[in-house]
Amino acid sequence: MIGVEKRTEAATTPCLAMRPARAAVALDVSERLLRDWIASGIIPSVRVGGVVLVPVRAAERRLDELSRASEAQPPLAPEAKRPYSSPAH
């Protein structure tokens, strides 16, 4: 599970949603990219009062989609793996 559980002495409450900054960290993307995904509908969000929240399950689904997309691409040819060198000026 991507979300962090909040622990109390009585019970453990699972994290159901995260603010965009925390969701971006959990997905290892920039907050700007995450907000673009929210704006374009790629990842859903809810507004509670003035706070935007990303459901943990939505973040997990997006991570699964990205994982499947990267698995579907063929591996790079050896010549494509060479480190980038800047062109001569």
GIBEL-V240471 format. One record per residue. RES is the residue in one small letter. PSI is psi in whole degrees, 0 to 359 (none if undefined). Layout:
RES;PSI + RES;PSI
//
This chain:
m;135 + i;317 + g;155 + v;137 + e;142 + k;125 + r;137 + t;169 + e;325 + a;319 + a;169 + t;123 + t;120 + p;147 + c;122 + l;335 + a;157 + m;153 + r;157 + p;320 + a;317 + r;322 + a;321 + a;317 + v;316 + a;326 + l;355 + d;46 + v;167 + s;154 + e;326 + r;314 + l;317 + l;317 + r;326 + d;318 + w;320 + i;312 + a;325 + s;357 + g;7 + i;323 + i;129 + p;158 + s;165 + v;151 + r;123 + v;108 + g;235 + g;11 + v;129 + v;132 + l;142 + v;119 + p;138 + v;318 + r;325 + a;319 + a;319 + e;319 + r;317 + r;319 + l;318 + d;317 + e;315 + l;322 + s;314 + r;322 + a;320 + s;329 + e;332 + a;341 + q;140 + p;152 + p;154 + l;144 + a;152 + p;321 + e;335 + a;346 + k;356 + r;144 + p;151 + y;134 + s;136 + s;146 + p;152 + a;141 + h;none
//
